[in-house]
């Protein structure tokens, strides 16, 4: 059976209202009507030629459908979806969607469509959809161009930042490594002076020698911490399944003498197995436990409590810095030490940051900075809570797998 004509016949115009016939002819939008029962076009205006290069006769030869010139990654799924949305339209509703079409010259054009259900009456027995389409190809191209420019600039800045970070880490590593040799000589010659000439130089001489040796030891510790910090974001080992209870047990064994001397109690709940770098996990827990032992109250035996729990969906949404593609555990390391003012909660993770003088508490100010770097290297997040005279709590989040 021959396809019906799509020209402005009496039936076609009756669908959109005869009184609108002249307006339809001059409107800049492409206007077409689809019979929902027959699944075909029953009307299309002359803008089809302006926008897509086809004549009404071309559309008739296609079977009174725009399907052959539609462009979509999954046309079947799109057709089912849009048909269902058409079926659900009620009088007074409108539906907007964009669709790509292939112009007769081969170009891809993007049309923004607004669909409305035509009200049935004596002339309109079936259900029909009236669509107005606007060519937005140029606007989409401009938007995509701006997005692409922004994306490339962002990628350039990220690459520059990564290079800068790598250069800084390399500088810290090389500088620290190269400083080790002259420092060892200063320390060695200082110890020889102390041993061989301590009686000859007198009290003042011995005082100067002691100061020199102590300064060399502090410098050595600082260099060691700088090397650790520079390594914290490097992939020195392949991530593997790490049982964190075993990690903490090893840390406690390493700190056994210090723990005994401080009469400290380390309570460790059941910790999970996660994918991580084992050496860095050891460094992380050791730094946090040593931090608790260091900042103890003089009159109170230190107590450190370590727990872990799976992060729920509700809690996850409260921490925007976590990767939504990963599942996390929350770890808590709580102590009963001297604590700190909560206003310093962010400051204590900064490199070389100290809240107390070197004469009060030893250290280089790098321990917590190293912790933060390790956690962030593992796609995690760390924070601290404290109250002066009550204690400190370190909370950090690590994913079950390092990457996903």
ZADRENKE-452135 format. One line per 10 residues: number of its first residue (from 1); their letters; for each residue z negated, x negated, y of C-alpha. Coordinates in steps of 0.02 Angstrom, whole numbers, plus 32768, in hexadecimal, padded with zeros to 4 digits. Example, Ala and Ser with C-alpha at 12.3 -4.5 7.8 and 13.67 -1.06 7.14 Angstrom:
1) AS) 7E7A:7D99:7F1F ~ 7E9B:7D54:7FCB
REM end
This chain:
1) XXXXXXXXXX) 8000:8000:8000 ~ 802E:7FBD:80AB ~ 7F9F:7F89:811D ~ 7F7E:8002:81AE ~ 7FB0:7FCC:825B ~ 7F2B:7F7A:82CA ~ 7F82:7FA5:836E ~ 7F2E:8016:83ED ~ 7F53:80B6:8390 ~ 7EFA:815A:83AE
11) XXXXXXXXXX) 7E83:8142:831C ~ 7E53:8093:834D ~ 7E2D:80C4:8400 ~ 7DCA:815B:83C9 ~ 7D51:80E5:8374 ~ 7D22:808D:8415 ~ 7D3B:8122:8486 ~ 7DDE:8156:84D6 ~ 7D90:814C:8582 ~ 7D74:8091:8566
21) XXXXXXXXXX) 7E28:806E:8531 ~ 7E5E:801F:85D4 ~ 7DBD:7FBA:85E3 ~ 7DD2:7F76:8533 ~ 7E7E:7F37:8560 ~ 7E42:7ECE:85F3 ~ 7D9B:7E8E:85B3 ~ 7D99:7DD0:8593 ~ 7D3E:7DE4:84EC ~ 7D8F:7DF9:8445
31) XXXXXXXXXX) 7D68:7EAA:840B ~ 7D7C:7EE4:8358 ~ 7D3D:7F70:82E8 ~ 7D12:7F63:822F ~ 7D0E:7FF6:81B6 ~ 7C71:7FD6:814E ~ 7CAC:8045:80BF ~ 7D5A:7FF9:80B4 ~ 7D21:7F49:80E4 ~ 7DB7:7F31:8157
41) XXXXXXXXXX) 7DE8:7F29:820C ~ 7E22:7FCC:825A ~ 7E35:7F8E:830B ~ 7E4A:7EEA:8368 ~ 7E7E:7ECC:841C ~ 7EFE:7E52:8461 ~ 7E7A:7DCA:8482 ~ 7E93:7D93:83CE ~ 7F31:7D3A:8408 ~ 7EDC:7CE9:849E
51) XXXXXXXXXX) 7E46:7CAA:843C ~ 7E8C:7C80:8390 ~ 7F48:7C82:83A4 ~ 7F69:7D0F:8328 ~ 7FC3:7DB2:834A ~ 7F8E:7E5A:8308 ~ 801F:7E4E:8290 ~ 7FD8:7DAA:824E ~ 7F31:7DFF:822E ~ 7F86:7E91:81D7
61) XXXXXXXXXX) 7FDE:7E15:8163 ~ 7F33:7DCA:813A ~ 7EFB:7E74:80FA ~ 7EA7:7EB3:8199 ~ 7E1A:7E34:818A ~ 7DE9:7D95:81E4 ~ 7DA7:7D4A:8142 ~ 7E3A:7CD2:8125 ~ 7E1B:7C7B:81CB ~ 7D5D:7C77:81C5
71) XXXXXXXXXX) 7D0D:7BCB:81AF ~ 7C61:7BB9:815F ~ 7C0C:7B3D:80EB ~ 7BDE:7BCA:8073 ~ 7C50:7C5D:8097 ~ 7C13:7CC6:8005 ~ 7B5D:7CBB:8037 ~ 7B89:7CDB:80EE ~ 7BF3:7D73:80C4 ~ 7B6A:7DC0:8059
81) XXXXXXXXXX) 7AE8:7D9F:80E0 ~ 7B4E:7DE6:8171 ~ 7B83:7E7E:810A ~ 7ACD:7EA4:80E4 ~ 7AA0:7E93:819B ~ 7B2E:7F09:81CA ~ 7AEE:7F88:814B ~ 7A40:7F82:8198 ~ 7A7D:7FA5:8249 ~ 7A40:8046:8299
91) XXXXXXXXXX) 7A86:80A2:832E ~ 7A4F:8046:83CA ~ 7A36:7FA1:836D ~ 7A9D:7F06:8390 ~ 7AB7:7E69:832B ~ 7AEA:7DBE:836C ~ 7B32:7D32:8302 ~ 7BA9:7CA0:8317 ~ 7C40:7C80:82AA ~ 7CC0:7BF6:82A3
101) XXXXXXXXXX) 7D79:7C22:8293 ~ 7E13:7BB9:8278 ~ 7E8E:7BCD:8309 ~ 7F45:7BE1:82D9 ~ 7F62:7B30:8319 ~ 7EDC:7AEC:82A2 ~ 7E4E:7AD7:8320 ~ 7DA1:7B1A:82F5 ~ 7D61:7B99:8373 ~ 7CAF:7BDE:837A
111) XXXXXXXXXX) 7C98:7C95:83AA ~ 7BF6:7CEA:83D8 ~ 7BF9:7D9C:8393 ~ 7B94:7E33:83C6 ~ 7B9B:7EC2:8349 ~ 7B6E:7F7A:8367 ~ 7B72:800F:82F2 ~ 7BE6:8099:8333 ~ 7B9A:8146:8331 ~ 7BEB:81BE:82B7
121) XXXXXXXXXX) 7C3A:825E:82F3 ~ 7CC8:82D4:82C1 ~ 7D4A:824B:82D9 ~ 7CDE:81BD:8293 ~ 7CB0:81EF:81E2 ~ 7C93:8141:819A ~ 7C1D:80BC:81DB ~ 7C6F:8042:8251 ~ 7C35:7FA3:82A5 ~ 7C72:7F78:8354
131) XXXXXXXXXX) 7C73:7EBD:8379 ~ 7C89:7E61:841D ~ 7CAF:7DA7:840A ~ 7CA4:7D1D:848E ~ 7CEF:7C70:8477 ~ 7C61:7BF3:848D ~ 7CB8:7B5C:8440 ~ 7CB4:7AF5:84E0 ~ 7BFD:7B1D:84FF ~ 7BCE:7AEE:844D
141) XXXXXXXXXX) 7C31:7A4C:845E ~ 7BD4:7A22:84FF ~ 7B2C:7A49:84AF ~ 7B56:79DF:8416 ~ 7B90:7953:8486 ~ 7AED:7955:84E7 ~ 7A89:7959:8446 ~ 7AEE:78C8:8401 ~ 7AD2:7864:84A0 ~ 7A16:7886:8499
151) XXXXXXXXXX) 7A11:785E:83DF ~ 7A6A:77B8:83F7 ~ 79FB:7788:8489 ~ 7961:77B4:8423 ~ 79A0:774D:8390 ~ 79C4:76BB:8405 ~ 7914:76C2:844E ~ 78C4:76D0:83A1 ~ 792A:763B:8365 ~ 78F7:75D7:83FF
161) XXXXXXXXXX) 7840:7605:83E4 ~ 7849:75D3:832C ~ 7897:752C:835D ~ 780F:7511:83DE ~ 7786:753A:8360 ~ 77D3:74C7:82DF ~ 77E1:743A:835E ~ 772C:7452:8392 ~ 76F2:7453:82DE ~ 7759:73B8:82B9
171) XXXXXXXXXX) 7713:7363:8353 ~ 7661:738D:8320 ~ 7681:734D:8271 ~ 76D5:72AA:82A5 ~ 765D:7287:8335 ~ 75C6:72A9:82C7 ~ 7609:7241:8238 ~ 7636:71AE:82AA ~ 758B:71B3:82FC ~ 7533:719D:8257
181) XXXXXXXXXX) 7557:70E2:8244 ~ 7517:70A3:82ED ~ 7482:7117:82DD ~ 7455:70CE:8233 ~ 7458:7020:8282 ~ 73E6:7056:8311 ~ 736C:70A1:8295 ~ 7375:700A:821F ~ 735C:6F88:82A9 ~ 72CF:6FF1:82F3
191) XXXXXXXXXX) 7276:6FF4:824B ~ 728D:6F35:823B ~ 7243:6F1C:82E8 ~ 71B0:6F8A:82BB ~ 7192:6F2E:8217 ~ 71AD:6E7A:8251 ~ 7176:6E79:8306 ~ 70FB:6F09:8319 ~ 7069:6E8F:8333 ~ 70CB:6E22:83AC
201) XXXXXXXXXX) 7103:6EAD:8422 ~ 7059:6EFB:843D ~ 702B:6FB2:8452 ~ 70AD:6FD6:84D5 ~ 7136:6F85:846D ~ 7104:6FE7:83D3 ~ 7107:7086:843B ~ 71BA:7063:8472 ~ 71F0:703A:83C1 ~ 71A3:70DB:837E
211) XXXXXXXXXX) 71FB:713F:8405 ~ 72A1:70EC:83D9 ~ 728D:710E:831E ~ 7258:71C3:833C ~ 72ED:71DF:83AF ~ 7362:7195:832C ~ 7319:7208:82A7 ~ 732F:72A1:8317 ~ 73E1:726C:833C ~ 7402:7257:8283
221) XXXXXXXXXX) 73C2:7307:8261 ~ 742C:734A:82EF ~ 74C8:72F7:82AA ~ 74A4:733B:81FC ~ 7493:73EB:8244 ~ 7533:73D7:82A9 ~ 758F:73A5:820C ~ 7548:743C:81B1 ~ 7579:74AD:8241 ~ 762B:7468:8246
231) XXXXXXXXXX) 763B:7485:818A ~ 75F7:7536:818F ~ 76A0:7587:81B0 ~ 7705:7515:813D ~ 773D:7544:808F ~ 76F1:74B3:802D ~ 76E5:7518:7F8D ~ 773B:75AE:7F42 ~ 76D1:764D:7F55 ~ 7688:7682:7EAF
241) XXXXXXXXXX) 7608:76FC:7E6A ~ 755F:76BE:7EA8 ~ 74B8:7700:7E67 ~ 744E:76FB:7F04 ~ 73A9:7702:7EA5 ~ 73DA:765C:7E56 ~ 740A:7617:7F01 ~ 7361:7644:7F4C ~ 7306:75FE:7EB4 ~ 735F:7557:7ECF
251) XXXXXXXXXX) 732E:755A:7F87 ~ 7278:757B:7F5B ~ 727D:74EC:7EDE ~ 72C4:7477:7F64 ~ 723D:74AB:7FE0 ~ 71B1:74A9:7F5E ~ 7149:7421:7FB2 ~ 7158:746F:805F ~ 712D:751C:801A ~ 7093:74D6:7FC1
261) XXXXXXXXXX) 705A:7476:805B ~ 7068:7512:80C5 ~ 7018:757F:803D ~ 70AD:75F2:8057 ~ 70DD:768A:7FF0 ~ 7195:76B1:7FD6 ~ 71B6:7761:7F92 ~ 7266:777E:7F54 ~ 72A1:782B:7F1D ~ 7338:7848:7EAD
271) XXXXXXXXXX) 73D0:77FD:7F06 ~ 7486:7825:7EDB ~ 7514:77BD:7E99 ~ 759C:77A9:7F1C ~ 763C:7746:7F32 ~ 7616:76B5:7FA6 ~ 760C:75F9:7FBB ~ 7570:75C6:7F5B ~ 7549:752C:7FC6 ~ 754E:7592:8066
281) XXXXXXXXXX) 74DF:761A:801B ~ 7461:7592:7FEF ~ 7469:7552:80A2 ~ 7455:7601:80E9 ~ 73B8:762F:8089 ~ 736D:7581:809B ~ 7380:7586:8159 ~ 7330:7633:8164 ~ 729E:7606:80F2 ~ 7281:7560:814B
291) XXXXXXXXXX) 7287:75BD:81F1 ~ 71FC:7631:81B4 ~ 7192:759D:8179 ~ 71AC:753F:821B ~ 717A:75CC:828F ~ 70DC:75FB:8231 ~ 7037:762E:8280 ~ 6FBB:759D:8275 ~ 6F30:760C:8235 ~ 6F98:766E:81B6
301) XXXXXXXXXX) 6FEF:763D:8115 ~ 70AA:765F:8125 ~ 70F4:76F0:80C5 ~ 71B0:770B:80B4 ~ 71F6:77AB:8069 ~ 72AE:77B2:8036 ~ 7302:7857:8007 ~ 73B2:789D:7FF2 ~ 7400:7949:7FE8 ~ 74AF:7993:7FE4
311) XXXXXXXXXX) 74EA:79CF:808F ~ 7504:7A8B:8090 ~ 7596:7AE1:80E7 ~ 7520:7B24:816D ~ 74D8:7A78:8193 ~ 7585:7A28:8189 ~ 75C5:7A94:8218 ~ 7538:7A55:8286 ~ 7573:79A0:8278 ~ 7623:7996:82C3
321) XXXXXXXXXX) 7635:78DB:82A4 ~ 7641:78F1:81E7 ~ 76EB:78F3:8193 ~ 7712:79A9:8160 ~ 7777:796A:80CA ~ 76DF:7916:807A ~ 763C:794F:802B ~ 759D:78FC:8069 ~ 74EB:78D2:803A ~ 7463:78C9:80BE
331) XXXXXXXXXX) 73EB:7836:80AB ~ 7343:782C:8102 ~ 72D8:7790:8117 ~ 7230:77BF:8165 ~ 71A0:774A:8190 ~ 70F1:7756:81DA ~ 7105:76C6:8254 ~ 70F8:76B6:830F ~ 7190:7727:832D ~ 71F1:772B:83D0
341) XXXXXXXXXX) 7215:779C:8463 ~ 729F:7817:8433 ~ 7300:77EB:84D1 ~ 732D:7745:847D ~ 7375:779A:83E1 ~ 7427:7760:8408 ~ 73FA:76BD:845D ~ 73A6:7671:83C4 ~ 744D:7667:8367 ~ 749F:75FD:83EF
351) XXXXXXXXXX) 74C1:7547:83C8 ~ 7437:74CF:8401 ~ 73CF:7564:843A ~ 7312:754D:8430 ~ 728A:75C7:8468 ~ 7204:7541:8458 ~ 71F6:748B:848D ~ 721B:73FE:8412 ~ 7166:73C6:841A ~ 712C:7471:83DB
361) XXXXXXXXXX) 71A9:7489:834E ~ 7222:740A:8308 ~ 72DA:742F:82F1 ~ 7384:7421:8345 ~ 73A4:74D7:8372 ~ 7434:74E2:82F7 ~ 73E3:7536:8260 ~ 7401:75EB:8292 ~ 74AB:75C2:82DE ~ 74DD:7580:8233
371) XXXXXXXXXX) 749E:7621:81E3 ~ 7508:768A:8257 ~ 75A2:7622:8237 ~ 758C:762D:817A ~ 7574:76EA:817F ~ 760A:7705:81F1 ~ 7675:7693:8185 ~ 764F:770C:80F6 ~ 7688:77A3:815E ~ 75D4:77D1:8180
381) XXXXXXXXXX) 755F:77EF:8211 ~ 74AF:77B0:8239 ~ 742B:77ED:82B2 ~ 7373:77CE:82D5 ~ 72DD:7836:8305 ~ 7238:77F0:833F ~ 7191:7814:838E ~ 7124:778D:83D8 ~ 708C:776A:836C ~ 70C7:77DF:82E2
391) XXXXXXXXXX) 715C:778A:8290 ~ 7219:7782:8287 ~ 7298:77E0:821E ~ 7347:77A2:81FD ~ 73C3:7824:81C0 ~ 746F:77F1:8185 ~ 74FF:7848:812F ~ 756D:77F8:80AB ~ 75FE:784B:8050 ~ 7602:785B:7F93
401) XXXX) 76A4:77F7:7F98 ~ 76D0:7772:8019 ~ 777D:77B9:8039 ~ 77DA:7853:8006
REM end
